[in-house]
Amino acid sequence: MAGVISDYIDQRDIRHETSDETRRALLGAMGFDVSSDAAVSAALQGERARRADRAVPEYLVAEPGAAPVLQLPAGAHWRLECEDGEEFQGFARESLSLPALRLGIHRLWVAGSLCTLLVAPPKLPWPARGWGITLPLYGLRAPQEGGIGDYEDLRSALAGLAGVGAGFVGINPIHAGFPTDPAIISPYMPSHRRRLSTAHIHVPSLPAARRGALIDYPAELAAKAAALESEYQTAGEDDAFSAFLTREGPALERFATYAALAEVHGAVWEDWPKPFRDPASAAVARFARVHSPRIRYHAWLQYRAEAELAAVVFAAKAAGMAHGLYLDLAVGTHPFGAETWAEPEIFAPGVSLGAPPDAFSEGGQTWVLAPMNPRTLIANAFTPLALTLRKQLQFAGALRIDHILGFDRAFWVPLDGSCAGAYVRMPKEAMLAVVRIEAARAGAVIVGEDLGNIPDGLQADLEASGVLGCRVAMFETARPDGLPAERYTAQALASFGTHDLPTWAGWRTGADIDLRRTLGAIGDKAARQAHEERRQNVAAMDRAIGDSAGDVDALHRFMGQAAACLVALQIEDILGIAEQPNLPGTVDEYPNWRRRLPCEAAGLGAHPAVRKAAAIMHACDR
């Protein structure tokens, strides 16, 4: 009844049964009392009674203009709260015919029960055939420049790439991070997904703390923080900032309060004194009164970040880009960051998102990311998901949803390691409807990362919703039975690899295999087997692209000819970089998210390798 799935089959075709220990852990994370057998029995009976007492379903998906009809208890009072503030109410007979509904998320209350009405287009339109380039925002400063790539660098890069015909520029997530702990630098472990990273704010004439091929985050972030403090004290506030505060309201104030608390007590709230772990506590209220100037400063940082990103979007539109920014929504949030502190009821405590065992991780994976609790997500009319999507689509013409498999079933792993993980069923139909609502409002393209242990039927549901899938040539074509270009899924974004995979140059030589052997992640025997398999995969890819010399132009020609409507070329492959941006499973052993590109952002559009890749895309009618 709670959605904990009794068993699953992993990618090795091994069946796993969900143990009673795991059931208790996951049910407890959902908010059920599982402290004893009697408590479990009482929770079950309570859930049955709750469902039996409901006068309406928990949610209903409809199309714009539809007038849903619901069967209701005779004489039941109903109240419809439309998203735009309009209200209707009355008393039902045997059925209720609602007024025609507009696009949006509306709330119908009947006899104390909430039914969320998700009025969404049945399918998002497919984008026209096109292409773009993905690049690391943090790395958009050449080694001789130093510093961390910022939003102004992104604007410069985008202008140049638009000039050669790129329809989008993709970057890693730019969610708010942990500026007081520069060790937490992964863009996929955010503090809050509805706020922006301040590490990428542009500060004119900021001296680089350290030049070189790798970013020194502690030094760079300290230098930027000091420069921003000085700018705020000098420039002060303006009317636009006041309007921003009014528009963002209490949600921004709560985030800024967290940021101020983190400066005093540390980056993650798990380590704070107990009174400060509750945002509604008297201690937090006193702190906010005493430190109101500091809280206002952190709100100003968000204002600065949003203004700069808006300038990037304006530049993309002015340059005529089809989609502009292609942003990335992280699958989850840090279990002890700003998002879980501000809205603890939305998340399942004590568990992490992860992945089941596979050939590369026999024990499975624990990502240390807090999952949304499906029970409270439904109870809150899916508002947290809608607002998270809306913030990204404020700037993105295309949005990638990381690990969209979690819209169907999410793999939860107890953080204490006491038992194995298991899958939890999510309200897929409703979540996809929310995606369609928010994408339709923004006129945006949605890409779902449908890689891994894919649930049966999910890809068909994505296609029916107009959500593009991801097709990675490293998996699709680089194998003896791989797909030729013309057989790629049309409703997809195709690329050679991803930020978590080796680059074209590194993949061909097996550099990632050698690196894992050096780090002790695999032994000599496993490395030899991996190299043999890689040689077979490289040979299969060479046959598909018609080249055995490792010419990246041949790869790009193949990608350009793929049936997928969108193609993303990776800047590392275009520039011949062998090192991959991130090596999953490592933290300090490898310089993840720290590599700078070898050329300046403003010069990317004029770079000969970029222009050659663009010419190939044009020749492929993209």
N, C-alpha and C positions, 0 to 999 in steps of 0.2 A: 504493500500500500504506500509506503514511503518512497519507493523507487529504487531501493537497493537491489541490484540485479543478482540473481542466485548463482549464476555461473557465466563464464565467457571463454572464448577460444582465442589464444594469442596468435601472433603472426607466424609462429612455428607449428600451428595446428595442435597445440597442447591445451587441453581443457582445464580450467581452474574453477574449483568450487569455492563459494564464499563461505568462510567459516563463521561460526556463531560469534567468535571474538571480534571479527571484522564487522559483522552486522551491528553488534553493540556499539562499537566505536563510531561507526558512521551514523547510526541513529542518534547517538548522543550528540554528535556534532550538529545534527539537524535540530536539536532542541528537545528531543524526547527524553523522558526520565527512564534510563535503562539500568538503574543502580541495583535492581534485584529482579528476579523472575516475576514477582508480584507487580513491580512497577512497570515492567514491560507489558504484562497482561493488561494493566490499567491503561497504559498508553494506547494499546491497540484498540481497546474498547472505546476510549475517548475519541480516537480518530474515526472509528466507524460511526459513532454518534454524531460527530461534527459533520461528516459527509451526508448522513441521513437527514440531518436537520436543515441542510441547505435548500433554499427555495429556487436557486438558479445555479448553473455551472460556474466554476471559478473563472473561466474566461471563454470568450466566443470570438472567432475570427470572421469578419464580414468584409465585403467590398464597398468602396465609396458609393453612396447613392442607394445602398440597400436599406430596407426597412425590416430588420429582423423580427421574427415572431417567436415568442417564448411562451411555454406553458407555465402558468403560475397558479398558486393556490387562490381560490376564489376569495375576493375581498382583501387580498394582500396589498399593502401600500408599497408603491414603487417610486423611486426618484432617480432620474437620469441626469448626471453631471457631465456635460460636454466639455471637451478640452478647452474650448474658447470661453468658458464661463456660463454659457447658456444652460438653463435648467428646465426640465419637464418633470411633472409628477402627477400621481393619481392613484386610483384603486383599481386593481385588476379584476376581470371576470375570470373566465377559464383560460384565457390567453391574453397576451399583451403584444400589440403591434407597435413597435417603436417608430419614431419619425425617421425619415431618410437621414443617414449619418454621413458626415464629412470625414475625410482622411484624418486619422488621429487616434488617440487613446482616450476612451471615454469610460465613465464609471456608472454602472447601474446598481442601485441598492434596492433590494427586495427583502422585506422582513428581517433586516439586520445582516443579510448576506450580500457580499460584493461580487458582482460579475464584471470583469474588465472586458470592455468591448474594443477589440483591436481592429480598426477599420483600415485595411491596407489594400493596395493594388495587388491583384493576384500574381503578377510577375513584373519584375523590373525589365526595362528594355535592354537589349544587348548593345554594347558599344560597337562603333564602327571599327574596322580593321586598323590597327595602329601599333605603335611601339614607344618605348621609353627606356630610360636608364636608371638603374638603382645605384646608389652611392652612400657612403657613410657620412652623415652630417658632421660627426665629431672629427673626421679625418680631412675636412676640406681646408686644411691649412698645410702648405708645403713644408717639408722639414726645415728649410731656411727661414720660414716665417715663424714657426712655433705657434703656441696657443692651441685653443680648441675651436674647431669649426663652429661658426655661429650663424644666426639667421640671415645676417647680411651676406655672408659667404654663400649661403644657400640661394639667396636672391640673385647674386652674381652668376653662380653656376647655372641656375635655371634659365636666366636670360640668354646665356651662351648656347645652352643645349636646345632651347626653343628655336634658336637661329638655324640649327641644322635639321630641324623637323621633328625633334622628340615631342611626343604628345604628353608625356608625364615624366616626372622625376620622383623616384621612390627613395624613401629614407627609413631608417629604423625608428622605433617608437620615440616620441618626444614628450612622454609623460613626465610629470614631476618626479624628481629623484630624491636623493638624500645628500644635500650639499654639506651637511655637517659630518658626513662619513664618506670621504672620497673613495673608500674601498668598495662601496656598493655602486658600481658603475654600469652594470648591465642594463641596457635600455628595456630588457624584458623582465626586470624585477623592479617595477615602479613603486613609488610611495602613493601616488594618486593618479588615476587615469583620466580624471576630468580637469586636471591642472597641467601646466606646461613646465618643461625643464627650464630652469633659469641659467643653467650652465652654458646655454647657447645664445644668451642675450649679447648683442653687439655693444662693445665699449670702445669708442674711438680712441685711438692712440694708446691702447693698453699695451704695455711692454710685455713681450713674451717671457714667461718665467724660464723656459728651457726649450731650446731648439733641438732638432733631431728627428729621427724616423718615428719615435714613439712619444705619446703624450704622457707627461708627468701630471696626473690629475691633482694630487695634493697641492703642488706648487701653483698650477694654473688656476685652480678653483679659488685658492687663497688670494691670488693677485686680482682675479675678477671680482671677488667679493669686496675687497678693499676699494676698488675703482667704482663699483656700483654704489657703495655707501657714500663715497665722496660726491658722486653725481647727484644722488638724491638730496644730500644736504645742500648742495649748491643750487640745483635747478628747482627743487621744491615740487609742489603739486600744481595741477591745472584743472580747468573745468572738465576736460575729457576724463581725467582720472576720477573726479567726483561722480560723473555719470556712470563710469565703469563700476564703482562701488555700489551705487544704487541698483544697477542692473543685475549684478552678481549676488547681492544680498547676503543673507546669513551663511550660505554655503561657502562663499569666499572667506568670510570672517572666520569661520571654523577652521578652514584650511590654514589661513594665516596664523591663527592661534597655535595650531599644531607646529608650524614652522618656528614660531617664537619659543615654544616650549622645548623643541628639539635643540635649540641653541643652548639651553640651560641644562637639560637633563639627558641629552643624547639623542641619536638619530631615531631609535626604535622605541615605541612606547612600552614594550614589554619590560624594559629596564628602568622605567620611571617610578618614582614613589607612587604608591597605590592610589592616593587621592587624585592624581593627575591622569590616570588611565581612563577615567570616565569623563567624556567631554561635557556632560551635564552636571558635574560636581560643583560644589561651592568653591573648592580650591581652584578649579579652572576659571570660574567666574571672577574670583579675586585676582588671579594672575592676569586675566584679560584687562581688568581695570587698571592695574598697576603698569602693565606693559603695553598699553594701547598704542603708543607711538611706534613701538617695534612691530606690532601686529599690522599697523597701517603700512609700514615699510615693506613687509612681505606681500601685502596686497598690491603695492606699487610694482613690485617685481613681476607679478603676474600680469599686471597692466602693460608693462614694458614688453614682456614676451609676446602677449597677444597682439600688440600693435605691430611688432616687427614681423610676426608671422602673417598678419593681414597684409602687410606690404609685399610679402612674397606672393601671396595669392593674387594681389592686384597686378604684380609684374607678370605672372603667368597668364592672366586674362588678357593683359595688354599685348602680350607676345603672341596671342592666338593659340595657346596650347589647348589641346582637346580636353585634357583632364587636369593639368597643373600638378599639384602635389598628390603623390600616392603615399598616403600615410599607413601606419601599421598599428593595429590595436593589440596590445599584449593580452594573452589569454587570461591572466590573473594579476593579482596585486600582492605586494609584500604582506605577509600575515601580521606585521606589526608596524605598518606605515600609516600615513595620514588617512588613507581611504578606509581602512578597517577601524581606525580610531574614531573617525567622524560618523560612520554608519555601521557599528558593530553588528546590528541585527540582520544586516544583509548577507553576512558571510558566515561560513561554517567554521567555528574555532576548533583547533586541535588537529586539523587535517590539512593536507596539501594536495594540490593538483599534481598529477604525475602521469606515468605511462606504465603499462603492464610489461612483464618480461618479454624480451625479444633476443635475437641472435647477438646483439651488441651489448645488452644489459640483462644478464641472466636474472638479476634480482629486481628488475624493473627500475623505474626512475622516480625520484621525488624532486619536484621542482621548487619546493618551498614557496608556493604561491597559494594564496587563500582563494578557495572557490566560493562562488555565490551559492547561497542556500536556496534550493528551488522553492521551498515552502514560503520563505519570507519574500522571495522575488515575486511570487504570485500574489501574496498578500499585499504587496506594495504596488500592485498594478503595473509591474515591469518597469516602473519609473527609473530605477537605477541603471538598467540596461539602456533605456531610451536616452537618458541624459548623457551617458558615457559615449554612445554612438553620436549623439548630437554635437558634443564638443569636438570630436574628431572631424565630423563633416562640416563644421564651421569653417574649416580650412582645406579639407581634402576633396578633390574631384574624384578620387578613387581611394578606396579604403580596403586594406587587407585585414581580415579577422584571423588572428593567429589561432591555430588549432581549433577550427570550427567544428571538429568532431565533438567537442564539448557541448555543442548545442543539442546533440542527440543523447550522448551519455558521457559523463565526466568521470575520470579515474581518480578516486580519492584515496590518499595514503595517510594513515595515522602518523602524525609527526613524531610521536614518541617511539616509533619502531616496534611497538608491542605486537603487531600483527600485520598481515599482508594487506594490500589495498584491494579495492573492488570498484566496479562501475556503479554510478548513480544515474538513474534516468532523469533527464531534464525536459522541461516543457517545450520541445522542439517546435511544434506548430506555432506556438505563441511567440517564441523568440525570433523565428524567421519572419513572422508578421511584423514585429517591432523593427527588424532590419529593413523590411520593405517600406514601412512608414517613414522612417528617418531618411533613407536613401532617396525616396520619392520627393520628400520635401527639399532635399539639397540638390536633386538632379545628379546624383553621384553613382559611380560604378562600385559594386561590392565584389571583392575577391575573397573566397574562403579557402584557407589552407587545409585542404582535404588530404593530408598525407599521414600515413601511419596505419593503425589498426582500425580501418574504416567500417563503421556499422552498416549492415545491410540496409539498402534503401536510402541512405543519407544523400549520396550524390544525385540520385534522381530527384529528391526533394529540393536540393540546391538548384538544380537545373530548372525545376518547375517554378522556383522563386525568382529566377533570373540572376542568381548569384554565381559568379564565375568560379571554376575550380582552379587549382594550381597543377600544372603539368611540368615536371622537372625532367629534362632530357637525360640527366645522369641516371635517373631511374627508368624512364620510359624507353629510351633508345639504346643506352649503353649496356646492352645485354644481347646474347645471341638471338633471342626472339623479340627484339625491341621493335618499337613502332617507327615506321617511316614518317616523314614530315606530314604527308597528306592524311594520315590516320589519327593525328592528334585531335583531341576533343575540340570542337569549334568554340563552345562556350567555356573558355578557359584563358588564363594568362600563362604563357609558356616561358620558361627560362632554362638555362643550362643547369644552374645550381641555386643555392641559397646562401645566406650569410652564415649558416651553420655547417656548410659543406666546403670541400676544397675548391679552389679556383680551377679554371681550365688547365693552367700550367702546372699547378700542384697536383691535380688529379691524375694527369697523364704520367707523371713520374712516381706516383705513390708517396708523395711527400707527407701526406697525412698519416699514412701507415707507418712510415719511418719515425715520425714524431711520436706517435702513440707507443711504439716499441721503446724509444728512447726514454719516455716518461714512465715506462713500466706498466702501461695500461694493458698491453698485450705482450705475450712471450714470443720467442723466436719462431716457434712452429706456427703459431697463429699469424705472425707477420708474413712468413713465407706463403702460407695459404692465401692470405689477403692479397699479396702481390701477384700471385698466379691468377686469381680471380680478376684482379684489376687489369692485368695484361689482356685477358679475354674480353673484358668490357671495353677497353680502349680499342681493341681490334674491331669490335662490333660497331663502335661509334665511328671509327674511321671508314668502315664500309658504308655506313649510312650517309656520311657527309662527303664521301668521295675523295678523301685526302688522308694520307698517313704520315704527314710531316708535322702535324700539330698546329697547322695554320689556323689561327683564330678566325680569319676571314671565312674559311670554309664552314666553321661552326656557325658563324653569324648568318651565312647564306642559308644554311639548313634551318636555323631558327626562324629566319624571315619567311621561309617557304611553308612553315608549319601552318596547319589549318586553324590553330588557335587564333581567336580574334585579336588578342593582345600579346605582345612579346616584350619581355624585359631583358635588356642586356645589362650585364654587371660591369661596372667601371673597372673592377680589378682585372677582369678578363680582357677588356678592351686595351688596358694599359700594360698587359703582360705581367701582372703581379702574381708571384707564386704563392705567397703566404695568404691563408684564409683569415677573414676578420675575427672569427670566433671558433674555438675548439671546444665543443660541448663536453661537459664532464670535468672541465678544468677551471681553476680560479686564478691562483698565483703561478701555476706551472707554465702558463702561456699568456702572451700579452693580448688578451681578448679586448676588443673595442678600443684599442690604443694606437693602431697604425694610421699614420698620416698618408695621404695620397702624395705621389711624387711631384705633382704640379699644382699651381695655384687655382683656386676656384674660378676666378674670372677668365682663365685661359682654357678651360675645358672645352668650350665650344669650338675653339680654333685649333685644338690639338689634332695633329694629323691622324692619329689612330681613331679618334672620335669621329672625325669627318669621314674617314673610310668606312667605319661601321654604319654611319648615317647613310652614306651612298648605297651601301648594300641593302639597307632597309627600304630605301626608295626604289631600288631596282626590283625588289620583291613586292612592290605595290603596297607599301605600308606608309 
